[in-house]
Amino acid sequence: MTDQTEKLFEANDLLNAAEHKLQEGLLKEATLILEQSKALYPDFAPTYNHFGWIYAYHFSQYEQAKEEYQMALKLDPNYPHTYFNYASLLCNLQEYEKAEEILKAATNKPSVNKSKAFNELGCILEMQGKFDTALDQFRKALLYSFHPEELNENQSAVKRCQMKQSLIHTQD
């Protein structure tokens, strides 16, 4: 095993340990493990992604969370989880245009679930009342749906968006 592969295993072991602590509700312990991971493996993007999530959803430190997500994307633009977590934060902060940019970038990455990316992009557009564009994204999501659950979710999204669109146009 190469030295680089060994380091990836070690970094991943720390990440898994931190995830277990989070699942047990041990936030402080998880954070300490992630800090150790960051110190030992400063180029390991998943650690920054996890810190972004912790800063956003446990500490409500949104600017720090954004910085962590941006660093994760810089270190590994093919790590898929960062795109979804970062876009979710931006959406919660009503920074829709930036969330759209992040998800559009995700659709060009080979490691990203395209069905999920297009679906989430559609949801962001739907929230803004951009129904035609949202429907386009939901239809793209359908093209990349290969599991029954994904297919059903994307079909439901199309129906929901069409219903909203017709209700709003009826009220005009």
C-alpha positions, 0 to 999 in steps of 0.5 A, spaced: 500 500 500 502 506 498 503 512 503 498 516 500 493 510 500 495 509 507 493 516 509 487 516 506 485 510 510 487 513 516 483 520 514 477 516 513 478 512 519 478 519 523 472 521 519 468 515 521 470 516 528 467 523 528 461 521 524 459 515 530 460 521 535 455 525 532 450 519 531 451 518 539 450 526 540 457 527 542 458 533 538 464 536 542 468 529 541 466 529 534 469 536 533 475 534 537 476 528 532 475 532 526 480 538 528 485 532 529 484 530 522 484 537 519 491 537 523 494 531 520 490 531 513 489 538 511 488 536 504 482 531 506 476 535 503 471 531 507 473 533 514 472 540 511 465 538 509 463 535 516 466 542 519 461 546 514 455 542 517 457 542 524 458 550 523 451 551 520 447 546 523 450 546 530 453 552 531 449 557 526 455 560 524 454 560 517 459 564 514 464 559 517 460 554 514 461 557 508 468 557 508 469 550 510 464 548 504 468 552 500 475 549 502 472 542 501 470 544 494 477 547 493 481 541 495 476 536 492 471 538 487 469 531 486 467 530 493 459 530 492 457 531 499 459 538 499 455 540 493 449 538 497 450 540 503 453 547 501 447 548 497 442 546 502 445 551 507 445 557 501 438 555 500 436 556 508 440 563 507 435 564 501 442 565 497 438 562 491 443 564 486 449 562 489 445 555 491 443 554 483 451 555 481 453 550 486 448 545 484 449 547 476 457 545 478 455 539 481 451 536 475 458 537 471 462 532 476 462 525 474 462 523 482 455 527 483 448 523 483 445 527 477 438 525 479 439 528 486 442 535 483 437 536 478 432 535 483 435 539 488 436 545 483 429 544 481 426 545 488 430 551 489 427 554 482 420 552 484 421 555 491 422 562 487 416 561 483 420 559 477 416 554 475 418 553 467 425 552 469 424 548 475 420 543 471 426 543 466 430 541 471 425 536 474 425 532 467 433 532 467 432 529 474 428 524 471 433 522 465 438 520 470 433 516 475 435 509 475 432 507 482 424 506 483 425 511 489 428 516 485 423 516 479 417 516 484 420 522 487 422 526 481 415 524 478 412 527 484 416 533 483 414 534 476 406 533 478 407 538 484 410 543 480 405 543 475 400 543 480 403 550 483 404 553 476 396 552 474 394 554 481 398 561 481 396 562 473 389 561 475 389 566 481 392 571 476 
